[in-house]
Amino acid sequence: MPEPEDDPKQKETEQPETLPAAPTPSAKDLDAQVLADSRRHTRRSFAVAGVAAAAGFVLYRRTQDGPREGAQPVPLRRAMRFNEALSKRVFQDRALAPTYPVSRAENLRVNGVYGLHMALDPATYRLQVAGVRQALKHARYAADLTAWEYRYLDAKAMESAGHDTKTPPPSANTAEKMAPEPMVPSEKEKETHVGRMPRGKEEAGQSRSTLPEGTGGLLLTMDDLLRLPRYELVTQFKCIEGWSQVVHWAGVRLADFLEEYPPELANGKEPRFVYMETPDGDYYTSYDIHVCRHPQSLLVTEMMGSPLTQYHGAPLRLHMPVKYGYKQIKRIGLIRYIDETPDDYWTKLGYDWYAGL
């Protein structure tokens, strides 16, 4: 006989068999489990961190002990060059720096007296210019620029202790003594000084781009420079140390100087760089020639409405607001047009050559 079918109603009322509930862990057990996991992760993290630190140290030692270029390990110097190329591509040194009302300007503090430790005798100042087009035809041509002798006074250069004190306005006596106009000798004066001072006395040593003896060129007086159009500018001076000041400058645009004294062409092309150094070559800087044509690059003869003082680079300094301050050379004694990359004081000590803002 067939077995009777299960009653559906009975199935609906049947309940599944329940399993015993898992015991709830105590707070003490949970703490122990978290602590065990933490120890496991801590050991793993410590091992990874140790390997990473060891690898970093090895890389650091190899970088520091490896070949160097300009007091900088080669990989870091390559990184600086990459940043330089990127900055040139993005900004192309054409953007204008912000300008300000004269009321915002203040006396620039002294920060560095490389090549300025002794006061220059104004009567012996000449701006040497090498690599000028058709220099032989110029009235200021000299067969050997390096034979010119700069002379110095006993007065020492001033520098604020710790670079933190603003310099006072120039006194009437100082301003009169270092004014550009009185520095110009008579046109009849013969330039017969000979001899050279010791060179490269500062930390970076002598420049490899300084003039070889017997190099011809122009010996310009301040009067020659002051014939060019006068230009005023109120811009920020920015130091790589992290401070800046708005300053009122006046002088001659470097672009006008390049137009008046153009560089000699080589194979139909002008040289790529401009090199500058102080009299007797203790401090030196170099630039792409196109940034020298920037409309705000200025050969400064006055600051804050007064002639430059000794410790601000009298009688002639550079202001280039698209560069950091260490590229703005004081007391320019030589301007040289050159096609190979010139030497640069702070680049030799590990700084960036480009120094763009």
Short mmCIF file of the C-alpha atoms (twelve columns), coordinates in Angstrom:
data_MODEL
# 
_entry.id   MODEL 
# 
loop_
_atom_site.group_PDB 
_atom_site.id 
_atom_site.type_symbol 
_atom_site.label_atom_id 
_atom_site.label_alt_id 
_atom_site.label_comp_id 
_atom_site.label_asym_id 
_atom_site.label_seq_id 
_atom_site.Cartn_x 
_atom_site.Cartn_y 
_atom_site.Cartn_z 
_atom_site.pdbx_PDB_model_num 
ATOM 1   C CA . MET A 1   0.000  0.000   0.000   1 
ATOM 2   C CA . PRO A 2   1.262  3.467   -0.722  1 
ATOM 3   C CA . GLU A 3   2.550  5.456   2.173   1 
ATOM 4   C CA . PRO A 4   0.383  8.349   3.161   1 
ATOM 5   C CA . GLU A 5   1.618  11.715  1.932   1 
ATOM 6   C CA . ASP A 6   2.971  14.207  4.431   1 
ATOM 7   C CA . ASP A 7   0.502  16.708  5.611   1 
ATOM 8   C CA . PRO A 8   1.433  20.154  4.128   1 
ATOM 9   C CA . LYS A 9   0.162  21.946  7.179   1 
ATOM 10  C CA . GLN A 10  2.436  19.828  9.315   1 
ATOM 11  C CA . LYS A 11  5.441  20.853  7.161   1 
ATOM 12  C CA . GLU A 12  4.629  24.511  7.609   1 
ATOM 13  C CA . THR A 13  4.652  24.157  11.346  1 
ATOM 14  C CA . GLU A 14  7.923  22.255  11.532  1 
ATOM 15  C CA . GLN A 15  10.902 24.401  12.612  1 
ATOM 16  C CA . PRO A 16  14.526 23.786  11.449  1 
ATOM 17  C CA . GLU A 17  16.918 22.474  14.007  1 
ATOM 18  C CA . THR A 18  18.899 25.343  15.572  1 
ATOM 19  C CA . LEU A 19  22.659 25.144  16.288  1 
ATOM 20  C CA . PRO A 20  24.087 26.252  19.575  1 
ATOM 21  C CA . ALA A 21  25.184 29.919  19.537  1 
ATOM 22  C CA . ALA A 22  28.943 30.618  19.365  1 
ATOM 23  C CA . PRO A 23  30.307 31.937  22.586  1 
ATOM 24  C CA . THR A 24  30.741 35.724  22.597  1 
ATOM 25  C CA . PRO A 25  34.437 36.621  23.013  1 
ATOM 26  C CA . SER A 26  35.245 38.575  26.072  1 
ATOM 27  C CA . ALA A 27  36.765 42.029  26.020  1 
ATOM 28  C CA . LYS A 28  40.021 40.515  27.197  1 
ATOM 29  C CA . ASP A 29  40.070 38.112  24.239  1 
ATOM 30  C CA . LEU A 30  39.342 40.928  21.796  1 
ATOM 31  C CA . ASP A 31  42.185 43.006  23.240  1 
ATOM 32  C CA . ALA A 32  44.561 40.075  22.923  1 
ATOM 33  C CA . GLN A 33  43.580 39.531  19.265  1 
ATOM 34  C CA . VAL A 34  44.042 43.227  18.402  1 
ATOM 35  C CA . LEU A 35  47.405 43.244  20.132  1 
ATOM 36  C CA . ALA A 36  48.540 40.158  18.204  1 
ATOM 37  C CA . ASP A 37  47.489 41.728  14.883  1 
ATOM 38  C CA . SER A 38  49.237 44.958  15.828  1 
ATOM 39  C CA . ARG A 39  52.446 43.123  16.664  1 
ATOM 40  C CA . ARG A 40  52.343 41.274  13.361  1 
ATOM 41  C CA . HIS A 41  51.777 44.494  11.380  1 
ATOM 42  C CA . THR A 42  54.394 46.376  13.412  1 
ATOM 43  C CA . ARG A 43  57.047 43.745  12.674  1 
ATOM 44  C CA . ARG A 44  56.173 43.817  8.986   1 
ATOM 45  C CA . SER A 45  56.199 47.626  8.846   1 
ATOM 46  C CA . PHE A 46  59.482 47.785  10.738  1 
ATOM 47  C CA . ALA A 47  61.068 45.318  8.323   1 
ATOM 48  C CA . VAL A 48  59.838 47.280  5.279   1 
ATOM 49  C CA . ALA A 49  60.938 50.571  6.783   1 
ATOM 50  C CA . GLY A 50  64.352 49.142  7.612   1 
ATOM 51  C CA . VAL A 51  64.886 47.897  4.066   1 
ATOM 52  C CA . ALA A 52  63.718 51.240  2.648   1 
ATOM 53  C CA . ALA A 53  65.999 53.191  4.995   1 
ATOM 54  C CA . ALA A 54  68.971 51.006  4.108   1 
ATOM 55  C CA . ALA A 55  68.284 51.420  0.392   1 
ATOM 56  C CA . GLY A 56  67.919 55.179  0.838   1 
ATOM 57  C CA . PHE A 57  71.200 55.396  2.737   1 
ATOM 58  C CA . VAL A 58  73.025 53.394  0.066   1 
ATOM 59  C CA . LEU A 59  71.566 55.650  -2.647  1 
ATOM 60  C CA . TYR A 60  72.529 58.754  -0.659  1 
ATOM 61  C CA . ARG A 61  76.115 57.571  -0.149  1 
ATOM 62  C CA . ARG A 62  76.500 56.635  -3.814  1 
ATOM 63  C CA . THR A 63  75.132 60.031  -4.824  1 
ATOM 64  C CA . GLN A 64  77.334 61.961  -2.397  1 
ATOM 65  C CA . ASP A 65  80.464 59.934  -3.118  1 
ATOM 66  C CA . GLY A 66  79.911 59.877  -6.872  1 
ATOM 67  C CA . PRO A 67  81.068 62.394  -9.478  1 
ATOM 68  C CA . ARG A 68  80.199 66.017  -8.832  1 
ATOM 69  C CA . GLU A 69  79.621 69.022  -11.030 1 
ATOM 70  C CA . GLY A 70  79.959 72.461  -9.528  1 
ATOM 71  C CA . ALA A 71  80.047 71.150  -5.928  1 
ATOM 72  C CA . GLN A 72  76.778 69.335  -6.637  1 
ATOM 73  C CA . PRO A 73  76.324 65.564  -7.176  1 
ATOM 74  C CA . VAL A 74  75.660 64.876  -10.855 1 
ATOM 75  C CA . PRO A 75  72.096 63.518  -10.338 1 
ATOM 76  C CA . LEU A 76  71.087 66.653  -8.435  1 
ATOM 77  C CA . ARG A 77  72.703 68.892  -11.037 1 
ATOM 78  C CA . ARG A 78  70.746 67.043  -13.742 1 
ATOM 79  C CA . ALA A 79  67.547 67.629  -11.766 1 
ATOM 80  C CA . MET A 80  68.378 71.361  -11.637 1 
ATOM 81  C CA . ARG A 81  68.909 71.375  -15.403 1 
ATOM 82  C CA . PHE A 82  65.578 69.642  -15.928 1 
ATOM 83  C CA . ASN A 83  63.855 72.285  -13.803 1 
ATOM 84  C CA . GLU A 84  65.701 74.994  -15.738 1 
ATOM 85  C CA . ALA A 85  64.564 73.596  -19.096 1 
ATOM 86  C CA . LEU A 86  60.987 73.338  -17.835 1 
ATOM 87  C CA . SER A 87  61.022 76.915  -16.529 1 
ATOM 88  C CA . LYS A 88  62.426 78.212  -19.810 1 
ATOM 89  C CA . ARG A 89  59.739 76.402  -21.781 1 
ATOM 90  C CA . VAL A 90  56.906 77.658  -19.565 1 
ATOM 91  C CA . PHE A 91  58.023 81.237  -18.849 1 
ATOM 92  C CA . GLN A 92  60.626 81.880  -21.597 1 
ATOM 93  C CA . ASP A 93  61.996 84.766  -19.497 1 
ATOM 94  C CA . ARG A 94  59.482 87.099  -21.134 1 
ATOM 95  C CA . ALA A 95  57.041 87.709  -18.305 1 
ATOM 96  C CA . LEU A 96  57.351 91.082  -16.623 1 
ATOM 97  C CA . ALA A 97  57.994 91.284  -12.907 1 
ATOM 98  C CA . PRO A 98  55.392 93.260  -10.903 1 
ATOM 99  C CA . THR A 99  56.096 96.962  -10.399 1 
ATOM 100 C CA . TYR A 100 55.129 99.104  -7.410  1 
ATOM 101 C CA . PRO A 101 54.625 102.760 -6.482  1 
ATOM 102 C CA . VAL A 102 57.741 104.562 -5.264  1 
ATOM 103 C CA . SER A 103 56.087 104.959 -1.858  1 
ATOM 104 C CA . ARG A 104 56.500 101.203 -1.311  1 
ATOM 105 C CA . ALA A 105 60.262 101.291 -1.896  1 
ATOM 106 C CA . GLU A 106 62.847 101.045 0.886   1 
ATOM 107 C CA . ASN A 107 66.617 100.947 1.282   1 
ATOM 108 C CA . LEU A 108 67.958 97.571  0.271   1 
ATOM 109 C CA . ARG A 109 69.874 95.809  2.990   1 
ATOM 110 C CA . VAL A 110 73.440 94.710  2.298   1 
ATOM 111 C CA . ASN A 111 73.767 90.984  1.824   1 
ATOM 112 C CA . GLY A 112 77.176 89.814  0.645   1 
ATOM 113 C CA . VAL A 113 80.270 91.819  -0.217  1 
ATOM 114 C CA . TYR A 114 82.084 89.399  -2.508  1 
ATOM 115 C CA . GLY A 115 84.550 91.414  -4.545  1 
ATOM 116 C CA . LEU A 116 83.700 94.580  -2.577  1 
ATOM 117 C CA . HIS A 117 85.947 94.322  0.466   1 
ATOM 118 C CA . MET A 118 87.872 97.487  -0.470  1 
ATOM 119 C CA . ALA A 119 86.513 100.776 -1.772  1 
ATOM 120 C CA . LEU A 120 87.254 101.341 -5.436  1 
ATOM 121 C CA . ASP A 121 89.073 104.536 -6.379  1 
ATOM 122 C CA . PRO A 122 86.448 106.179 -8.639  1 
ATOM 123 C CA . ALA A 123 89.044 107.694 -10.961 1 
ATOM 124 C CA . THR A 124 90.302 104.227 -11.934 1 
ATOM 125 C CA . TYR A 125 86.950 102.696 -12.808 1 
ATOM 126 C CA . ARG A 126 86.504 101.377 -16.346 1 
ATOM 127 C CA . LEU A 127 83.926 98.925  -17.642 1 
ATOM 128 C CA . GLN A 128 85.741 96.322  -19.713 1 
ATOM 129 C CA . VAL A 129 83.663 94.977  -22.610 1 
ATOM 130 C CA . ALA A 130 84.970 91.984  -24.554 1 
ATOM 131 C CA . GLY A 131 83.588 90.353  -27.692 1 
ATOM 132 C CA . VAL A 132 82.120 93.594  -29.086 1 
ATOM 133 C CA . ARG A 133 81.374 93.848  -32.781 1 
ATOM 134 C CA . GLN A 134 83.913 95.984  -34.671 1 
ATOM 135 C CA . ALA A 135 85.715 96.869  -31.444 1 
ATOM 136 C CA . LEU A 136 88.887 97.900  -33.324 1 
ATOM 137 C CA . LYS A 137 87.037 100.846 -34.854 1 
ATOM 138 C CA . HIS A 138 85.788 102.168 -31.531 1 
ATOM 139 C CA . ALA A 139 87.414 105.178 -29.859 1 
ATOM 140 C CA . ARG A 140 87.553 103.290 -26.544 1 
ATOM 141 C CA . TYR A 141 89.369 100.264 -27.940 1 
ATOM 142 C CA . ALA A 142 92.244 98.900  -25.844 1 
ATOM 143 C CA . ALA A 143 94.600 96.202  -27.107 1 
ATOM 144 C CA . ASP A 144 94.768 94.494  -23.700 1 
ATOM 145 C CA . LEU A 145 91.863 94.901  -21.283 1 
ATOM 146 C CA . THR A 146 93.625 92.897  -18.598 1 
ATOM 147 C CA . ALA A 147 96.409 95.465  -18.373 1 
ATOM 148 C CA . TRP A 148 94.076 98.008  -16.816 1 
ATOM 149 C CA . GLU A 149 94.775 98.493  -13.103 1 
ATOM 150 C CA . TYR A 150 91.975 99.218  -10.678 1 
ATOM 151 C CA . ARG A 151 93.056 101.015 -7.534  1 
ATOM 152 C CA . TYR A 152 91.466 100.883 -4.115  1 
ATOM 153 C CA . LEU A 153 91.081 103.081 -1.063  1 
ATOM 154 C CA . ASP A 154 91.644 102.122 2.569   1 
ATOM 155 C CA . ALA A 155 87.933 102.227 3.434   1 
ATOM 156 C CA . LYS A 156 86.470 98.796  4.103   1 
ATOM 157 C CA . ALA A 157 83.150 97.549  2.771   1 
ATOM 158 C CA . MET A 158 80.194 97.613  5.156   1 
ATOM 159 C CA . GLU A 159 77.969 94.637  5.825   1 
ATOM 160 C CA . SER A 160 75.258 94.329  8.442   1 
ATOM 161 C CA . ALA A 161 75.858 91.725  11.112  1 
ATOM 162 C CA . GLY A 162 73.786 88.673  10.361  1 
ATOM 163 C CA . HIS A 163 72.437 90.283  7.180   1 
ATOM 164 C CA . ASP A 164 69.459 91.574  9.153   1 
ATOM 165 C CA . THR A 165 69.995 95.323  9.458   1 
ATOM 166 C CA . LYS A 166 68.844 97.601  6.680   1 
ATOM 167 C CA . THR A 167 71.580 99.879  5.406   1 
ATOM 168 C CA . PRO A 168 71.217 103.583 6.205   1 
ATOM 169 C CA . PRO A 169 70.663 106.079 3.399   1 
ATOM 170 C CA . PRO A 170 73.990 107.144 1.897   1 
ATOM 171 C CA . SER A 171 75.526 110.153 3.560   1 
ATOM 172 C CA . ALA A 172 76.096 113.310 1.561   1 
ATOM 173 C CA . ASN A 173 79.831 112.678 1.674   1 
ATOM 174 C CA . THR A 174 79.504 109.083 0.445   1 
ATOM 175 C CA . ALA A 175 76.989 109.955 -2.232  1 
ATOM 176 C CA . GLU A 176 79.198 112.733 -3.557  1 
ATOM 177 C CA . LYS A 177 82.251 110.527 -3.517  1 
ATOM 178 C CA . MET A 178 80.639 107.608 -5.363  1 
ATOM 179 C CA . ALA A 179 78.375 109.566 -7.734  1 
ATOM 180 C CA . PRO A 180 78.692 108.358 -11.340 1 
ATOM 181 C CA . GLU A 181 79.359 111.780 -12.870 1 
ATOM 182 C CA . PRO A 182 82.421 112.785 -10.763 1 
ATOM 183 C CA . MET A 183 83.930 109.380 -11.488 1 
ATOM 184 C CA . VAL A 184 84.362 110.303 -15.148 1 
ATOM 185 C CA . PRO A 185 87.916 111.497 -15.872 1 
ATOM 186 C CA . SER A 186 88.815 114.014 -18.501 1 
ATOM 187 C CA . GLU A 187 88.558 112.777 -22.083 1 
ATOM 188 C CA . LYS A 188 92.224 113.760 -22.447 1 
ATOM 189 C CA . GLU A 189 93.373 111.464 -19.664 1 
ATOM 190 C CA . LYS A 190 95.507 108.646 -21.014 1 
ATOM 191 C CA . GLU A 191 94.729 105.122 -19.790 1 
ATOM 192 C CA . THR A 192 98.258 103.956 -19.046 1 
ATOM 193 C CA . HIS A 193 97.757 101.923 -15.834 1 
ATOM 194 C CA . VAL A 194 99.313 98.458  -15.986 1 
ATOM 195 C CA . GLY A 195 99.451 95.416  -13.760 1 
ATOM 196 C CA . ARG A 196 96.922 93.027  -12.250 1 
ATOM 197 C CA . MET A 197 95.692 92.422  -8.725  1 
ATOM 198 C CA . PRO A 198 95.536 88.866  -7.336  1 
ATOM 199 C CA . ARG A 199 92.356 87.218  -8.621  1 
ATOM 200 C CA . GLY A 200 89.920 84.660  -7.289  1 
ATOM 201 C CA . LYS A 201 90.412 85.492  -3.600  1 
ATOM 202 C CA . GLU A 202 86.843 84.487  -2.632  1 
ATOM 203 C CA . GLU A 203 85.673 80.969  -1.776  1 
ATOM 204 C CA . ALA A 204 84.853 79.784  -5.319  1 
ATOM 205 C CA . GLY A 205 88.326 80.686  -6.587  1 
ATOM 206 C CA . GLN A 206 89.249 82.142  -9.948  1 
ATOM 207 C CA . SER A 207 86.837 81.987  -12.860 1 
ATOM 208 C CA . ARG A 208 87.736 79.918  -15.906 1 
ATOM 209 C CA . SER A 209 85.848 82.459  -18.048 1 
ATOM 210 C CA . THR A 210 87.927 85.479  -17.096 1 
ATOM 211 C CA . LEU A 211 89.848 87.196  -19.878 1 
ATOM 212 C CA . PRO A 212 93.211 85.781  -20.990 1 
ATOM 213 C CA . GLU A 213 95.983 88.330  -20.966 1 
ATOM 214 C CA . GLY A 214 96.213 90.239  -24.219 1 
ATOM 215 C CA . THR A 215 92.440 90.246  -24.880 1 
ATOM 216 C CA . GLY A 216 91.359 93.370  -26.717 1 
ATOM 217 C CA . GLY A 217 88.091 95.219  -26.211 1 
ATOM 218 C CA . LEU A 218 86.554 98.438  -24.953 1 
ATOM 219 C CA . LEU A 219 87.376 100.376 -21.793 1 
ATOM 220 C CA . LEU A 220 84.232 102.419 -21.165 1 
ATOM 221 C CA . THR A 221 83.919 105.310 -18.722 1 
ATOM 222 C CA . MET A 222 80.795 106.043 -16.719 1 
ATOM 223 C CA . ASP A 223 80.213 108.951 -19.073 1 
ATOM 224 C CA . ASP A 224 79.932 106.496 -21.968 1 
ATOM 225 C CA . LEU A 225 77.232 104.591 -20.097 1 
ATOM 226 C CA . LEU A 226 75.332 107.645 -18.901 1 
ATOM 227 C CA . ARG A 227 74.828 108.753 -22.501 1 
ATOM 228 C CA . LEU A 228 72.365 105.902 -22.894 1 
ATOM 229 C CA . PRO A 229 68.687 106.529 -22.007 1 
ATOM 230 C CA . ARG A 230 67.990 106.651 -18.274 1 
ATOM 231 C CA . TYR A 231 65.312 104.285 -16.999 1 
ATOM 232 C CA . GLU A 232 63.603 103.951 -13.594 1 
ATOM 233 C CA . LEU A 233 62.092 100.828 -12.115 1 
ATOM 234 C CA . VAL A 234 60.396 99.953  -8.813  1 
ATOM 235 C CA . THR A 235 60.498 96.177  -8.392  1 
ATOM 236 C CA . GLN A 236 61.182 93.517  -5.802  1 
ATOM 237 C CA . PHE A 237 64.644 92.255  -5.012  1 
ATOM 238 C CA . LYS A 238 64.229 88.609  -3.974  1 
ATOM 239 C CA . CYS A 239 66.891 86.699  -2.073  1 
ATOM 240 C CA . ILE A 240 67.128 82.928  -2.141  1 
ATOM 241 C CA . GLU A 241 67.405 83.098  1.655   1 
ATOM 242 C CA . GLY A 242 63.678 83.845  1.713   1 
ATOM 243 C CA . TRP A 243 63.407 87.627  2.102   1 
ATOM 244 C CA . SER A 244 62.484 90.334  -0.389  1 
ATOM 245 C CA . GLN A 245 62.265 94.131  -0.594  1 
ATOM 246 C CA . VAL A 246 60.730 96.636  -2.982  1 
ATOM 247 C CA . VAL A 247 63.450 98.991  -4.231  1 
ATOM 248 C CA . HIS A 248 63.552 102.063 -6.478  1 
ATOM 249 C CA . TRP A 249 66.250 101.577 -9.131  1 
ATOM 250 C CA . ALA A 250 67.546 103.823 -11.910 1 
ATOM 251 C CA . GLY A 251 70.116 103.304 -14.618 1 
ATOM 252 C CA . VAL A 252 70.533 102.006 -18.147 1 
ATOM 253 C CA . ARG A 253 68.647 99.097  -19.629 1 
ATOM 254 C CA . LEU A 254 70.914 96.212  -20.493 1 
ATOM 255 C CA . ALA A 255 68.990 95.840  -23.757 1 
ATOM 256 C CA . ASP A 256 70.039 99.389  -24.718 1 
ATOM 257 C CA . PHE A 257 73.630 98.574  -23.794 1 
ATOM 258 C CA . LEU A 258 73.528 95.492  -26.052 1 
ATOM 259 C CA . GLU A 259 72.150 97.641  -28.834 1 
ATOM 260 C CA . GLU A 260 74.904 100.242 -28.413 1 
ATOM 261 C CA . TYR A 261 77.700 97.689  -27.966 1 
ATOM 262 C CA . PRO A 262 76.476 94.578  -29.827 1 
ATOM 263 C CA . PRO A 263 78.267 91.227  -29.629 1 
ATOM 264 C CA . GLU A 264 80.532 89.967  -32.376 1 
ATOM 265 C CA . LEU A 265 78.849 87.406  -34.617 1 
ATOM 266 C CA . ALA A 266 80.350 83.962  -35.186 1 
ATOM 267 C CA . ASN A 267 79.199 82.119  -38.315 1 
ATOM 268 C CA . GLY A 268 76.358 84.581  -38.597 1 
ATOM 269 C CA . LYS A 269 75.118 83.943  -35.052 1 
ATOM 270 C CA . GLU A 270 75.553 85.929  -31.892 1 
ATOM 271 C CA . PRO A 271 76.984 84.275  -28.769 1 
ATOM 272 C CA . ARG A 272 74.509 82.614  -26.415 1 
ATOM 273 C CA . PHE A 273 75.752 84.017  -23.112 1 
ATOM 274 C CA . VAL A 274 76.814 87.162  -21.289 1 
ATOM 275 C CA . TYR A 275 79.451 86.840  -18.573 1 
ATOM 276 C CA . MET A 276 80.130 89.497  -15.906 1 
ATOM 277 C CA . GLU A 277 82.683 89.845  -13.136 1 
ATOM 278 C CA . THR A 278 83.813 92.392  -10.566 1 
ATOM 279 C CA . PRO A 279 87.040 94.349  -11.078 1 
ATOM 280 C CA . ASP A 280 89.889 91.888  -10.619 1 
ATOM 281 C CA . GLY A 281 87.513 88.948  -10.927 1 
ATOM 282 C CA . ASP A 282 86.690 87.913  -7.369  1 
ATOM 283 C CA . TYR A 283 82.953 87.524  -8.079  1 
ATOM 284 C CA . TYR A 284 81.363 86.498  -11.384 1 
ATOM 285 C CA . THR A 285 78.005 85.581  -12.893 1 
ATOM 286 C CA . SER A 286 76.642 84.545  -16.289 1 
ATOM 287 C CA . TYR A 287 73.336 84.708  -18.142 1 
ATOM 288 C CA . ASP A 288 71.528 83.666  -21.301 1 
ATOM 289 C CA . ILE A 289 71.835 86.586  -23.682 1 
ATOM 290 C CA . HIS A 290 68.069 86.742  -24.248 1 
ATOM 291 C CA . VAL A 291 67.376 87.401  -20.544 1 
ATOM 292 C CA . CYS A 292 69.811 90.313  -20.766 1 
ATOM 293 C CA . ARG A 293 67.427 91.771  -23.350 1 
ATOM 294 C CA . HIS A 294 64.503 91.498  -20.953 1 
ATOM 295 C CA . PRO A 295 63.006 95.019  -20.724 1 
ATOM 296 C CA . GLN A 296 63.489 95.081  -16.931 1 
ATOM 297 C CA . SER A 297 67.159 93.994  -16.866 1 
ATOM 298 C CA . LEU A 298 68.934 97.116  -15.651 1 
ATOM 299 C CA . LEU A 299 72.515 98.323  -15.287 1 
ATOM 300 C CA . VAL A 300 71.934 100.293 -12.096 1 
ATOM 301 C CA . THR A 301 73.689 103.576 -11.273 1 
ATOM 302 C CA . GLU A 302 71.222 104.875 -8.641  1 
ATOM 303 C CA . MET A 303 69.218 103.340 -5.818  1 
ATOM 304 C CA . MET A 304 66.436 105.046 -3.843  1 
ATOM 305 C CA . GLY A 305 67.096 108.333 -5.603  1 
ATOM 306 C CA . SER A 306 70.833 108.479 -4.759  1 
ATOM 307 C CA . PRO A 307 73.974 107.240 -6.502  1 
ATOM 308 C CA . LEU A 308 75.056 103.750 -5.571  1 
ATOM 309 C CA . THR A 309 77.292 103.369 -2.549  1 
ATOM 310 C CA . GLN A 310 80.338 101.148 -2.335  1 
ATOM 311 C CA . TYR A 311 78.624 98.326  -0.501  1 
ATOM 312 C CA . HIS A 312 75.740 98.301  -2.984  1 
ATOM 313 C CA . GLY A 313 78.091 97.988  -5.927  1 
ATOM 314 C CA . ALA A 314 79.087 101.501 -7.003  1 
ATOM 315 C CA . PRO A 315 79.428 102.674 -9.614  1 
ATOM 316 C CA . LEU A 316 77.532 100.008 -11.597 1 
ATOM 317 C CA . ARG A 317 75.545 96.924  -10.586 1 
ATOM 318 C CA . LEU A 318 72.925 94.693  -12.146 1 
ATOM 319 C CA . HIS A 319 69.252 94.411  -11.265 1 
ATOM 320 C CA . MET A 320 67.374 91.560  -12.950 1 
ATOM 321 C CA . PRO A 321 63.967 91.107  -11.259 1 
ATOM 322 C CA . VAL A 322 63.315 87.779  -12.975 1 
ATOM 323 C CA . LYS A 323 66.341 86.274  -11.175 1 
ATOM 324 C CA . TYR A 324 67.264 85.701  -7.543  1 
ATOM 325 C CA . GLY A 325 69.598 88.171  -5.880  1 
ATOM 326 C CA . TYR A 326 72.757 86.086  -6.170  1 
ATOM 327 C CA . LYS A 327 72.654 86.637  -9.936  1 
ATOM 328 C CA . GLN A 328 72.488 90.435  -9.533  1 
ATOM 329 C CA . ILE A 329 76.191 91.191  -9.492  1 
ATOM 330 C CA . LYS A 330 77.522 94.332  -7.813  1 
ATOM 331 C CA . ARG A 331 80.377 96.544  -9.052  1 
ATOM 332 C CA . ILE A 332 80.515 95.226  -12.596 1 
ATOM 333 C CA . GLY A 333 84.034 95.440  -14.002 1 
ATOM 334 C CA . LEU A 334 83.716 93.206  -17.072 1 
ATOM 335 C CA . ILE A 335 80.953 92.332  -19.529 1 
ATOM 336 C CA . ARG A 336 81.982 89.588  -21.927 1 
ATOM 337 C CA . TYR A 337 79.990 88.044  -24.769 1 
ATOM 338 C CA . ILE A 338 80.769 84.340  -25.013 1 
ATOM 339 C CA . ASP A 339 79.269 81.314  -26.780 1 
ATOM 340 C CA . GLU A 340 80.368 78.526  -24.450 1 
ATOM 341 C CA . THR A 341 78.662 78.191  -21.057 1 
ATOM 342 C CA . PRO A 342 80.539 80.624  -18.776 1 
ATOM 343 C CA . ASP A 343 81.632 80.099  -15.206 1 
ATOM 344 C CA . ASP A 344 79.400 81.253  -12.353 1 
ATOM 345 C CA . TYR A 345 80.453 81.840  -8.743  1 
ATOM 346 C CA . TRP A 346 77.517 80.275  -6.888  1 
ATOM 347 C CA . THR A 347 77.043 77.481  -9.411  1 
ATOM 348 C CA . LYS A 348 80.546 76.318  -8.530  1 
ATOM 349 C CA . LEU A 349 79.422 76.177  -4.888  1 
ATOM 350 C CA . GLY A 350 76.345 74.065  -5.631  1 
ATOM 351 C CA . TYR A 351 73.621 76.581  -6.482  1 
ATOM 352 C CA . ASP A 352 71.316 76.590  -9.505  1 
ATOM 353 C CA . TRP A 353 72.794 78.393  -12.526 1 
ATOM 354 C CA . TYR A 354 69.426 79.507  -13.899 1 
ATOM 355 C CA . ALA A 355 68.091 81.060  -10.658 1 
ATOM 356 C CA . GLY A 356 64.838 82.067  -12.305 1 
ATOM 357 C CA . LEU A 357 61.751 83.311  -10.467 1 
# 
